[in-house]
Structures are given as C-alpha cells and as structure tokens.
Amino acid sequence: MPRAQRRDLQVRRLPRFIDDLTEAYAYLSERNPCAGDRLLDVVEATIEMLSAFPELGRPRDDLRTGVRSFKLRRFQHILFYRLDAQEMALLRLLHGARERRRNL
C-alpha cells in the first residue's frame, strides 16, 4: 500500500466551526474544566494532523459532496472539513449524537 504524502495545507476555520468548538468547550468546561482544555488540545492536534495528511478523514459524499470527516480521539465529536488544492476548510465540529445531514 502506498504511503500518504504530506501536504501541509492552509487551514481556514469557518464561523460555524468556531461556534461549534466554543459551544463544546463551554459545555465540557462547565462540568469539568480539564475536559474542556483536553478537547481544545485534541482538536488542535487533529487539525495539525489532517492539514498534513487530509486524506485520513473519511469521505462523506453521502452528506454533502466533497466533505470529509474525522472522529476526535477520546471524545464523541466529529470534525467535518472540505479540501481544495491548498486549503482545508473546517466546516463543523458536531457531537456524534447530532443529526449530521441536517447540520452540514
């Protein structure tokens, strides 16, 4: 199997993604401040990994053409993003229990 090539894409955080992350952080931090901080750390590590190897995410053409997703480690959240030649646009960060089709 061929090895994935590193791409180092520019990352653009769309407003809905920022709102989702802010909401998830607030919810977790209210219950456990350390969990909120861990979420931010995991999201940033995931973004860094996906900007280098964007094909690691699962294609989600079933939801919307060109969208990919990646489940965060240790959390029930899924990061949704779209790629073009030089950029990875972060679309949403949704809890796994949320209706994906309606929210993308």
C-alpha positions as CSV (number, residue, x, y, z in Angstrom):
1,M,0.0,0.0,0.0
2,P,1.5,3.4,-0.9
3,R,2.3,5.8,1.8
4,A,0.3,9.0,2.2
5,Q,2.2,12.1,1.1
6,R,2.4,15.1,3.5
7,R,0.6,18.1,2.1
8,D,0.7,20.9,4.8
9,L,-2.5,22.7,3.8
10,Q,-3.5,26.1,4.9
11,V,-6.4,25.8,7.5
12,R,-9.4,28.0,7.4
13,R,-11.8,27.8,10.4
14,L,-15.3,28.8,9.3
15,P,-17.6,30.7,11.7
16,R,-19.9,27.7,12.3
17,F,-16.9,25.5,13.2
18,I,-15.7,28.2,15.6
19,D,-19.2,28.4,17.1
20,D,-19.3,24.6,17.5
21,L,-15.9,24.5,19.2
22,T,-16.8,27.3,21.5
23,E,-20.1,25.6,22.5
24,A,-18.4,22.2,23.0
25,Y,-15.7,23.8,25.1
26,A,-18.2,25.8,27.3
27,Y,-20.3,22.7,27.8
28,L,-17.4,20.5,28.9
29,S,-15.6,23.2,30.9
30,E,-18.8,23.9,32.9
31,R,-18.8,20.2,34.1
32,N,-15.0,19.6,34.1
33,P,-12.5,22.4,33.3
34,C,-9.8,19.9,32.4
35,A,-12.1,18.1,29.9
36,G,-12.6,21.4,28.1
37,D,-8.9,22.0,27.9
38,R,-8.3,18.5,26.7
39,L,-10.9,19.0,23.9
40,L,-9.0,22.1,22.7
41,D,-5.8,20.1,22.7
42,V,-7.3,17.2,20.8
43,V,-8.9,19.5,18.2
44,E,-5.7,21.4,17.6
45,A,-3.7,18.1,17.3
46,T,-6.3,16.7,14.9
47,I,-6.2,19.8,12.7
48,E,-2.4,19.7,12.6
49,M,-2.5,16.0,11.6
50,L,-5.3,16.5,9.0
51,S,-3.6,19.5,7.4
52,A,-0.5,17.3,6.8
53,F,-2.5,14.2,5.8
54,P,-6.0,15.3,4.8
55,E,-6.9,12.0,3.2
56,L,-7.0,10.4,6.6
57,G,-10.6,11.7,7.0
58,R,-13.5,9.6,5.7
59,P,-15.1,10.9,2.5
60,R,-18.7,11.9,3.4
61,D,-20.3,12.4,0.0
62,D,-23.4,10.8,1.5
63,L,-23.8,14.0,3.5
64,R,-22.5,16.6,1.1
65,T,-20.3,16.4,-2.0
66,G,-16.6,17.0,-1.1
67,V,-17.0,16.8,2.7
68,R,-14.7,14.6,4.8
69,S,-15.0,13.7,8.5
70,F,-12.7,12.6,11.3
71,K,-13.8,11.4,14.7
72,L,-11.8,13.0,17.6
73,R,-9.9,10.7,19.8
74,R,-11.2,10.4,23.4
75,F,-14.3,12.5,22.5
76,Q,-17.6,11.9,20.8
77,H,-17.1,14.8,18.4
78,I,-16.6,14.6,14.7
79,L,-14.7,17.2,12.7
80,F,-16.1,17.9,9.2
81,Y,-14.0,19.6,6.6
82,R,-13.6,20.2,2.8
83,L,-10.4,20.2,0.8
84,D,-9.2,22.1,-2.2
85,A,-5.7,22.3,-3.7
86,Q,-4.1,24.4,-1.0
87,E,-6.7,24.7,1.8
88,M,-8.6,22.7,4.3
89,A,-11.8,24.4,5.4
90,L,-13.1,23.4,8.8
91,L,-16.9,23.2,8.4
92,R,-18.4,21.9,11.7
93,L,-17.5,20.1,14.9
94,L,-20.5,18.1,15.9
95,H,-21.2,15.7,18.7
96,G,-21.7,12.2,17.3
97,A,-25.3,12.1,18.6
98,R,-26.3,15.1,16.5
99,E,-28.1,14.8,13.2
100,R,-25.3,15.2,10.6
101,R,-27.2,15.6,7.4
102,R,-29.3,18.5,8.7
103,N,-26.3,20.3,10.3
104,L,-24.0,20.3,7.3
